[in-house]
Amino acid sequence: MIIPYTLLEPATLRNLIEEFVSRDGTDNGYDQSLDSRVKAVLALLKKGDAEVVFDETQQSTNIVLKTAS
């Protein structure tokens, strides 16, 4: 189920993005600050290049990047 990011409280959205950008295996090879990585993901959400997805089976929320078709 896709959840519009605009429906999330700002603090909840920030926490979700911070968790997303700080996961194992997400090292982007750059020395970017956490804040700049959060802003980059927020920009992807605003552009529609990423979305917030709730998995009912796992009862978890995740950010998923859309792939170009």
Beta strands, then each sheet from edge to edge (+ up, - down):
strand 1: 2-3
strand 2: 50-55
strand 3: 60-65
sheet 1: 1+ 2- 3+
end
